[in-house]
Amino acid sequence: MTQPDQTPEAIYRLIGLARRAGRVVLGSEGVEKAARAGQLSLMILADDAGPNTTGRMEQVSRVTRVPLLVVGDRQALGHWTGQKERVVAGLSDRGFADKILSLAAATTKQESDK
């Protein structure tokens, strides 16, 4: 599970762009179903998700080998996916997923270099 210390706005912008392109699955049940069907490239979890949801998404990530990225709170994730609040989202596009993961890794590396 990857968790940048502070989620850069670029990650949120890519999530919003992916949503407008129709490449985002929303909600824990939809994300779990798509991941198990091999249709997801990345799972995204809000850092304020409850322990049951967090545990369930971590297990789905391990079983399906779909990376799980923890980002800011549910309001921020909801805003960028066009919802009021959103705890779980999934990306079905490999290009968007790879770019978001590289941004998250760069953010994590920059924070560790400080």
C-alpha positions as CSV (number, residue, x, y, z in Angstrom):
1,M,0.0,0.0,0.0
2,T,1.4,3.4,-1.0
3,Q,0.7,6.5,1.0
4,P,2.3,9.8,0.1
5,D,2.5,12.2,3.1
6,Q,0.7,14.9,1.3
7,T,-1.3,14.2,-1.8
8,P,-0.3,16.6,-4.6
9,E,-3.0,18.2,-6.5
10,A,-1.7,16.6,-9.7
11,I,-2.9,13.2,-8.4
12,Y,-6.4,14.6,-7.8
13,R,-6.4,16.2,-11.2
14,L,-5.6,12.9,-12.9
15,I,-8.3,11.2,-10.9
16,G,-10.8,13.8,-12.1
17,L,-9.6,13.5,-15.7
18,A,-9.9,9.7,-15.5
19,R,-13.5,10.1,-14.2
20,R,-14.4,12.4,-17.0
21,A,-12.9,9.8,-19.4
22,G,-15.1,7.1,-17.9
23,R,-12.2,5.2,-16.4
24,V,-13.2,5.4,-12.7
25,V,-15.2,2.8,-10.7
26,L,-16.7,4.2,-7.5
27,G,-17.7,2.5,-4.2
28,S,-16.2,-0.4,-2.4
29,E,-18.5,-3.0,-3.9
30,G,-17.9,-1.8,-7.5
31,V,-14.2,-1.6,-7.0
32,E,-14.0,-5.0,-5.4
33,K,-16.0,-6.6,-8.2
34,A,-13.9,-4.8,-10.9
35,A,-10.6,-5.8,-9.3
36,R,-11.6,-9.4,-9.0
37,A,-12.7,-9.4,-12.6
38,G,-9.2,-8.1,-13.6
39,Q,-10.6,-4.8,-14.8
40,L,-8.7,-2.4,-12.5
41,S,-5.1,-1.0,-12.7
42,L,-5.3,0.9,-9.4
43,M,-7.4,1.1,-6.3
44,I,-7.6,4.4,-4.4
45,L,-8.6,4.6,-0.7
46,A,-9.2,7.8,1.4
47,D,-7.0,8.0,4.4
48,D,-10.0,8.4,6.7
49,A,-11.7,5.2,5.5
50,G,-13.0,3.0,8.3
51,P,-11.1,0.0,9.5
52,N,-13.4,-2.5,7.9
53,T,-13.3,-0.8,4.5
54,T,-9.5,-0.4,4.8
55,G,-9.0,-4.1,5.7
56,R,-11.3,-5.3,3.0
57,M,-9.6,-3.2,0.3
58,E,-6.1,-4.3,1.5
59,Q,-7.2,-7.9,1.2
60,V,-8.6,-7.4,-2.3
61,S,-5.4,-5.6,-3.3
62,R,-3.3,-8.6,-2.0
63,V,-5.5,-11.2,-3.7
64,T,-5.9,-9.4,-7.0
65,R,-2.4,-7.8,-7.0
66,V,-3.9,-4.5,-7.9
67,P,-1.9,-1.6,-6.2
68,L,-3.7,0.3,-3.5
69,L,-2.9,4.0,-3.0
70,V,-4.1,5.9,0.0
71,V,-4.8,9.5,-0.7
72,G,-6.3,12.4,1.3
73,D,-9.6,12.4,3.0
74,R,-13.0,11.4,1.7
75,Q,-14.1,14.9,0.9
76,A,-11.1,15.6,-1.4
77,L,-11.5,12.2,-3.1
78,G,-15.2,12.8,-3.5
79,H,-14.7,16.3,-4.9
80,W,-12.3,15.1,-7.7
81,T,-14.7,12.2,-8.6
82,G,-17.7,14.4,-8.8
83,Q,-19.3,13.2,-5.5
84,K,-19.9,14.8,-2.1
85,E,-17.7,12.2,-0.4
86,R,-16.0,9.1,-1.7
87,V,-13.9,6.6,0.3
88,V,-13.0,4.1,-2.5
89,A,-12.3,4.5,-6.2
90,G,-10.7,2.4,-8.8
91,L,-9.0,3.2,-12.1
92,S,-9.5,0.9,-15.1
93,D,-6.9,2.6,-17.3
94,R,-3.3,1.5,-17.0
95,G,-1.9,4.9,-18.3
96,F,-3.7,6.9,-15.6
97,A,-2.8,4.4,-12.9
98,D,0.9,4.4,-13.8
99,K,1.1,8.2,-13.9
100,I,-0.6,8.5,-10.5
101,L,1.6,5.8,-8.9
102,S,4.7,7.6,-10.3
103,L,3.5,10.9,-8.8
104,A,2.8,9.2,-5.5
105,A,6.3,7.6,-5.4
106,A,8.0,10.9,-6.3
107,T,6.0,12.6,-3.5
108,T,7.0,9.9,-1.0
109,K,10.7,10.1,-2.1
110,Q,10.7,13.9,-1.7
111,E,9.3,13.7,1.8
112,S,11.8,11.1,2.8
113,D,14.7,13.3,1.4
114,K,13.8,16.2,3.7
